[in-house]
Amino acid sequence: MSVSVLAKSLIGSEIIKISHEVNELKSKGAKIANLTIGDFDPSIFPIPSELKEEIVNAYNQHQTNYPPADGVLALRQTVVGIVKDRYELDYSTDEILVSGGSRPLIYATYLALVDPGDKVIYPVPSWNNNHYCHLSSAEGIAVETTAESNFMPTAELLKPHIKGATLLALCSPLNPTGTMFTKEQLEDICDLVIEENNSRAEGEKPLYIMYDQIYSLLTFGKEHINPVSLRPQLKDYVIYIDGISKCLAATGVRVGWGFGPAQVVAKMKALLTHVGAWAPKAEQVAVAKYFSDKTLVDQFLGKFKEQIQESLNALYVGFQQLKADGFAVDAIVPMGAIYLTLKIDYIGKTTESGDSLKNSTDVNSYLINEASAAFVPFSYFGTDDTKRWYRASVGGCSLEDINAMIPRIKTALSKLR
């Protein structure tokens, strides 16, 4: 059957693909520590009980018709309070757009700002920007980062590519690394954007920043920072992506919000109106009420973050012990989100059966089969498959699973030659 050029060239989510492979093995009885998909096992990380009650109450109150295209007013008013209280940002309800999670907002940002052939700059590794560039027919400029900057982009790395670009896609805490911008790093990038916009002719499309901060409330001893707080003159050029999916372990509740300049948000709303990507009304009503109670939210976040950090630390300590024992592994200290960056430097090694591990995917497959441990290679986030780095997501594993996995990895790596 003939389909569109876009459909023919579309690549599905590599992360979902590997997660499905792991789940298929598990369905056959394999006990695998699945640290692939950026989701939560509800039996380990349930949503707040009060939020659950509010959702049920909203359905009982028959909040089941279409919500407004830009989101229930009460929720947008709550978001106004959230961004003011937690980020010291001033936005009005007409500068806020609610959708079914953050993905439609990211897609709408691309479609509202990027014309075919426009240049979009994004760091690698990063989540899905290569796919959104493809969907919007943008010229994607992947800027490779390094461990020396905790895989965060720097102004120095971005500067050679900034001229004439339409969109700079940033994320902090970063998926897949769990690392964050320092104040100095983001200030330098903001100044670079300001300088570029000041150099453009009147009527020329400016350079916008899409700032994905969906993990901003999941930080560990680090301060989350954002562009407009650092440089208020950027307010007309920054579109923020946020929501409850990660900070409330509520990936399936599907309530996200974006905020930015009113004229851009209005176009994003028009795009999503045609897609029908709004969050269910009952969930919006419930989130509006739950998230307006800061004390309640902070009580949940305190316990939730402690549980996440305990799992991340156990994985980090486990890999540091493997490193101390002479294995070619490493890990970056967890800073935010639900991810740990791991280095597993075994490309080129040979298994007991004589098979060569030619790339990062081979190493990952070996660990799935020999250690019952599944990660995601950075090649799934835009790098090439010679990189020795991997994402580990702790949302789907218990602390006991993580601790039990480390000896299996040690045994499996010991067999390689």
C-alpha positions as CSV (number, residue, x, y, z in Angstrom):
1,M,0.0,0.0,0.0
2,S,1.3,3.4,-0.9
3,V,1.6,5.9,2.0
4,S,3.0,9.4,2.4
5,V,6.7,10.2,2.1
6,L,6.5,11.2,5.8
7,A,4.9,7.9,6.8
8,K,7.4,5.9,4.8
9,S,10.4,7.6,6.4
10,L,9.0,7.7,10.0
11,I,10.9,5.9,12.7
12,G,9.0,4.7,15.7
13,S,10.1,5.1,19.3
14,E,13.3,3.1,19.9
15,I,12.7,3.2,23.6
16,I,9.2,1.7,23.4
17,K,10.6,-0.9,21.0
18,I,13.2,-2.1,23.5
19,S,10.7,-2.0,26.3
20,H,8.3,-4.2,24.4
21,E,11.2,-6.7,23.8
22,V,11.9,-6.8,27.5
23,N,8.2,-7.2,28.4
24,E,8.0,-10.0,25.9
25,L,10.8,-11.8,27.7
26,K,9.2,-11.1,31.0
27,S,5.9,-12.6,29.7
28,K,7.8,-15.8,29.1
29,G,9.0,-16.0,32.7
30,A,12.2,-14.0,32.6
31,K,12.8,-11.8,35.7
32,I,14.4,-8.7,34.2
33,A,15.2,-5.4,35.9
34,N,13.7,-3.1,33.3
35,L,15.3,0.3,33.5
36,T,14.3,1.3,30.0
37,I,11.1,3.3,29.7
38,G,10.7,6.7,31.5
39,D,7.6,5.6,33.4
40,F,6.6,4.5,36.8
41,D,5.3,1.2,38.2
42,P,2.2,2.2,40.0
43,S,2.6,-0.6,42.6
44,I,6.0,1.1,43.5
45,F,5.2,4.7,42.8
46,P,1.5,5.4,43.0
47,I,0.0,8.8,42.3
48,P,-1.0,10.9,45.3
49,S,-4.0,9.4,47.0
50,E,-5.6,12.9,47.3
51,L,-5.3,13.4,43.5
52,K,-6.9,10.1,42.9
53,E,-9.8,11.0,45.1
54,E,-10.2,14.4,43.3
55,I,-10.3,12.6,39.9
56,V,-13.0,10.2,41.1
57,N,-14.9,13.1,42.6
58,A,-14.7,15.0,39.3
59,Y,-16.2,12.0,37.4
60,N,-18.9,11.7,40.0
61,Q,-19.7,15.4,39.4
62,H,-20.2,14.5,35.7
63,Q,-17.1,16.5,34.5
64,T,-17.1,14.5,31.3
65,N,-17.8,16.9,28.5
66,Y,-15.3,18.7,26.2
67,P,-13.0,21.0,28.1
68,P,-12.1,24.5,26.7
69,A,-9.5,24.2,24.0
70,D,-6.8,25.9,26.0
71,G,-7.7,24.1,29.3
72,V,-10.1,24.5,32.1
73,L,-9.9,28.0,33.5
74,A,-9.4,26.8,37.1
75,L,-6.4,24.8,36.0
76,R,-4.8,27.6,34.1
77,Q,-5.3,29.8,37.1
78,T,-3.6,27.2,39.3
79,V,-0.7,27.1,36.8
80,V,-0.4,30.9,37.0
81,G,0.1,30.4,40.8
82,I,2.5,27.5,40.3
83,V,4.8,29.4,38.0
84,K,4.7,32.5,40.2
85,D,5.4,30.6,43.4
86,R,7.9,28.0,42.3
87,Y,9.7,29.8,39.4
88,E,9.0,33.5,40.2
89,L,7.6,33.9,36.7
90,D,4.6,36.1,35.8
91,Y,2.2,34.7,33.2
92,S,-1.5,35.2,32.6
93,T,-4.1,32.6,31.9
94,D,-4.1,33.5,28.1
95,E,-0.4,32.6,28.0
96,I,-1.0,29.0,29.3
97,L,-2.1,26.0,27.3
98,V,-3.2,22.7,28.7
99,S,-2.9,19.4,26.8
100,G,-2.9,15.6,27.2
101,G,0.6,15.5,28.6
102,S,3.6,17.4,27.4
103,R,4.2,15.7,24.0
104,P,1.4,17.5,22.1
105,L,2.8,20.8,23.5
106,I,6.3,20.0,22.2
107,Y,4.8,19.0,18.8
108,A,2.7,22.2,18.7
109,T,5.7,24.3,19.5
110,Y,7.5,22.9,16.5
111,L,4.6,23.4,14.2
112,A,3.8,26.9,15.4
113,L,7.3,28.2,15.0
114,V,9.2,26.0,12.4
115,D,8.7,26.2,8.7
116,P,10.0,23.4,6.4
117,G,13.8,23.8,6.1
118,D,14.1,26.0,9.2
119,K,17.1,25.2,11.4
120,V,16.4,23.6,14.8
121,I,19.3,23.2,17.2
122,Y,19.2,20.5,19.9
123,P,21.8,18.7,22.0
124,V,22.4,15.0,21.8
125,P,21.7,13.0,23.8
126,S,18.2,14.4,24.1
127,W,14.7,13.0,23.9
128,N,12.9,12.9,20.6
129,N,14.0,16.2,19.0
130,N,15.3,14.3,16.0
131,H,11.8,12.9,15.5
132,Y,10.0,16.2,15.9
133,C,12.4,17.8,13.4
134,H,11.4,15.0,11.0
135,L,7.7,15.5,11.6
136,S,8.0,19.3,11.0
137,S,10.4,19.0,8.1
138,A,13.0,21.1,10.0
139,E,16.7,21.0,9.4
140,G,17.8,19.4,12.6
141,I,21.2,20.4,13.9
142,A,22.3,17.8,16.5
143,V,25.0,19.2,18.8
144,E,27.0,16.5,20.5
145,T,27.7,17.0,24.2
146,T,30.2,15.4,26.4
147,A,30.6,13.9,29.9
148,E,32.8,16.9,30.9
149,S,29.7,19.2,30.9
150,N,27.5,16.4,32.3
151,F,26.1,16.1,28.7
152,M,24.5,19.5,29.0
153,P,24.9,21.8,26.0
154,T,27.2,24.9,26.5
155,A,27.2,28.2,24.7
156,E,30.6,27.3,23.2
157,L,29.1,24.2,21.6
158,L,26.0,25.9,20.4
159,K,27.6,29.2,19.0
160,P,28.8,27.8,15.7
161,H,25.3,26.7,14.8
162,I,23.1,29.6,16.1
163,K,23.1,31.9,13.1
164,G,19.8,31.9,11.4
165,A,18.2,29.2,13.6
166,T,14.5,29.3,14.5
167,L,14.4,27.1,17.6
168,L,16.8,26.0,20.3
169,A,15.4,22.9,22.1
170,L,16.6,22.6,25.7
171,C,15.7,20.4,28.7
172,S,16.7,20.5,32.3
173,P,16.8,18.2,34.2
174,L,17.7,16.5,31.1
175,N,16.2,13.3,29.7
176,P,18.1,11.0,29.3
177,T,21.0,12.0,31.6
178,G,19.3,13.2,34.8
179,T,21.8,16.1,34.8
180,M,21.0,19.8,35.0
181,F,22.2,23.2,33.8
182,T,24.4,25.2,36.1
183,K,23.4,28.9,36.4
184,E,26.5,29.9,34.5
185,Q,25.9,27.5,31.7
186,L,22.3,28.6,31.1
187,E,23.2,32.3,31.5
188,D,25.8,32.0,28.7
189,I,23.3,30.3,26.4
190,C,20.6,33.0,27.2
191,D,23.2,35.7,26.3
192,L,24.0,33.9,23.1
193,V,20.3,33.9,22.1
194,I,19.9,37.6,23.0
195,E,22.9,38.5,21.0
196,E,21.6,36.5,18.0
197,N,18.1,38.1,18.2
198,N,19.6,41.6,18.5
199,S,21.5,41.0,15.3
200,R,18.4,40.1,13.2
201,A,16.7,42.5,10.8
202,E,13.3,43.9,11.6
203,G,10.6,41.4,10.5
204,E,13.0,38.5,10.5
205,K,11.8,35.5,12.5
206,P,13.6,35.4,15.9
207,L,15.3,32.5,17.6
208,Y,13.0,30.9,20.1
209,I,13.9,28.6,23.0
210,M,11.7,25.6,23.9
211,Y,12.5,24.9,27.5
212,D,11.3,21.5,28.7
213,Q,11.2,21.5,32.5
214,I,8.9,18.5,33.0
215,Y,11.3,17.2,35.7
216,S,11.9,20.5,37.4
217,L,10.3,19.5,40.7
218,L,12.4,16.3,40.8
219,T,15.8,17.6,41.8
220,F,18.3,16.4,44.4
221,G,20.3,19.0,46.1
222,K,20.4,21.2,42.9
223,E,18.5,24.3,42.1
224,H,16.4,24.3,39.0
225,I,16.9,27.4,36.9
226,N,15.1,28.7,33.8
227,P,15.8,31.2,31.0
228,V,13.3,34.0,31.8
229,S,14.2,34.1,35.5
230,L,17.8,34.6,34.5
231,R,17.2,37.0,31.6
232,P,13.7,38.6,31.7
233,Q,14.2,40.1,28.2
234,L,13.8,36.6,26.8
235,K,10.1,36.3,27.9
236,D,8.8,36.9,24.3
237,Y,11.1,34.1,23.0
238,V,10.7,31.2,25.4
239,I,8.1,28.5,25.4
240,Y,8.0,26.3,28.5
241,I,6.9,22.7,28.7
242,D,5.7,21.3,32.0
243,G,3.0,19.2,33.7
244,I,2.3,16.5,36.3
245,S,3.4,13.4,34.4
246,K,6.8,13.0,36.2
247,C,6.5,15.0,39.4
248,L,3.4,13.2,40.5
249,A,4.2,9.8,39.0
250,A,1.1,10.5,36.9
251,T,2.2,9.6,33.4
252,G,-1.1,8.0,32.5
253,V,-3.3,10.9,33.9
254,R,-2.2,13.0,30.9
255,V,-2.2,16.5,32.1
256,G,0.5,18.8,30.8
257,W,0.8,22.5,30.3
258,G,2.9,24.9,28.4
259,F,3.3,28.7,28.8
260,G,5.0,31.4,26.8
261,P,4.2,34.5,24.6
262,A,0.5,34.8,24.1
263,Q,0.7,35.1,20.3
264,V,2.6,31.8,20.1
265,V,0.4,30.0,22.6
266,A,-2.7,31.1,20.7
267,K,-1.3,29.4,17.5
268,M,-0.4,26.3,19.5
269,K,-3.9,26.2,20.8
270,A,-5.3,26.4,17.3
271,L,-3.1,23.6,16.1
272,L,-4.1,21.3,19.0
273,T,-7.8,22.2,18.6
274,H,-7.7,20.4,15.2
275,V,-5.8,17.4,16.8
276,G,-8.1,17.1,19.8
277,A,-5.1,16.7,22.2
278,W,-6.7,18.1,25.3
279,A,-6.5,16.5,28.7
280,P,-9.7,14.9,30.0
281,K,-11.8,17.4,31.7
282,A,-12.2,15.5,35.0
283,E,-8.5,15.1,35.3
284,Q,-8.0,18.9,34.6
285,V,-10.6,19.8,37.3
286,A,-8.9,17.4,39.8
287,V,-5.3,18.7,39.1
288,A,-6.5,22.3,39.4
289,K,-7.8,21.6,42.9
290,Y,-5.0,19.3,44.0
291,F,-2.0,21.4,42.8
292,S,-3.5,24.5,44.3
293,D,-2.7,23.1,47.7
294,K,1.1,23.7,47.9
295,T,1.4,22.0,51.3
296,L,-0.2,18.8,50.1
297,V,1.9,18.8,46.9
298,D,5.1,19.4,48.9
299,Q,4.3,16.6,51.3
300,F,3.9,14.2,48.5
301,L,7.1,15.5,46.7
302,G,9.1,15.1,49.9
303,K,8.4,11.4,50.2
304,F,8.4,10.7,46.5
305,K,11.8,12.4,45.8
306,E,13.3,10.5,48.7
307,Q,12.2,7.2,47.3
308,I,13.4,8.1,43.8
309,Q,16.8,9.4,45.1
310,E,17.3,6.2,47.1
311,S,16.9,4.1,44.0
312,L,19.2,6.4,42.0
313,N,21.8,6.4,44.7
314,A,21.7,2.6,45.0
315,L,22.4,2.3,41.3
316,Y,25.1,4.9,41.4
317,V,26.9,3.4,44.4
318,G,26.6,-0.1,42.8
319,F,28.3,1.1,39.6
320,Q,30.9,3.0,41.5
321,Q,31.7,-0.2,43.4
322,L,32.0,-2.1,40.1
323,K,34.4,0.6,38.9
324,A,36.4,0.2,42.1
325,D,36.6,-3.5,41.5
326,G,38.2,-2.9,38.1
327,F,35.3,-3.1,35.7
328,A,35.1,-0.6,32.8
329,V,32.0,1.2,34.1
330,D,31.1,4.6,35.5
331,A,28.2,6.8,36.5
332,I,27.4,10.5,36.9
333,V,26.0,11.6,40.2
334,P,22.2,11.9,40.0
335,M,21.0,15.5,40.0
336,G,17.3,15.3,38.9
337,A,14.6,13.4,37.1
338,I,14.4,9.6,37.4
339,Y,17.5,8.8,35.3
340,L,21.1,7.9,35.9
341,T,23.8,8.2,33.3
342,L,25.9,5.0,33.1
343,K,29.1,4.2,31.2
344,I,29.5,0.6,30.2
345,D,32.7,0.4,28.2
346,Y,32.5,-3.1,26.7
347,I,32.2,-2.5,23.0
348,G,34.7,-4.8,21.2
349,K,34.6,-7.5,23.9
350,T,33.8,-11.1,23.1
351,T,31.2,-13.3,24.8
352,E,31.9,-16.9,26.0
353,S,30.1,-18.1,22.9
354,G,32.5,-16.1,20.7
355,D,30.2,-13.3,19.7
356,S,31.7,-9.8,19.4
357,L,29.9,-6.9,21.0
358,K,30.1,-4.5,18.0
359,N,28.1,-1.5,19.4
360,S,26.2,-0.2,22.4
361,T,23.0,-2.1,21.3
362,D,25.0,-5.4,21.4
363,V,26.3,-4.6,24.9
364,N,22.8,-3.8,26.0
365,S,21.3,-7.0,24.5
366,Y,24.1,-9.0,26.2
367,L,23.2,-7.5,29.6
368,I,19.5,-8.3,29.0
369,N,20.2,-11.9,28.3
370,E,23.1,-12.5,30.7
371,A,22.4,-10.2,33.6
372,S,18.6,-9.7,33.3
373,A,19.2,-5.9,33.2
374,A,17.9,-3.6,30.6
375,F,19.1,0.0,29.9
376,V,18.7,2.3,26.9
377,P,21.9,3.2,24.9
378,F,22.5,6.8,24.2
379,S,22.3,6.0,20.5
380,Y,18.5,5.9,21.0
381,F,18.8,9.6,21.9
382,G,20.6,10.8,18.9
383,T,24.3,9.8,19.3
384,D,26.0,7.1,17.3
385,D,26.1,3.5,18.5
386,T,29.8,3.7,19.3
387,K,29.2,5.7,22.5
388,R,29.6,3.7,25.7
389,W,26.9,5.6,27.6
390,Y,23.4,4.5,28.7
391,R,20.3,5.8,30.4
392,A,18.9,3.9,33.4
393,S,15.4,4.8,34.5
394,V,14.4,3.8,38.0
395,G,10.7,4.4,37.9
396,G,9.8,0.9,36.9
397,C,12.0,-1.0,39.4
398,S,12.0,-1.5,43.1
399,L,15.0,-0.7,45.2
400,E,15.3,-4.5,45.9
401,D,15.4,-5.1,42.1
402,I,18.2,-2.6,41.7
403,N,20.3,-4.0,44.5
404,A,19.8,-7.6,43.2
405,M,20.8,-6.6,39.7
406,I,24.3,-5.3,40.5
407,P,25.8,-8.7,41.3
408,R,24.3,-10.1,38.1
409,I,25.9,-7.4,36.0
410,K,29.3,-8.1,37.7
411,T,29.0,-11.7,36.8
412,A,28.0,-11.0,33.2
413,L,30.8,-8.5,32.7
414,S,33.3,-10.9,34.2
415,K,32.6,-13.4,31.4
416,L,33.6,-11.0,28.6
417,R,37.0,-11.2,27.0
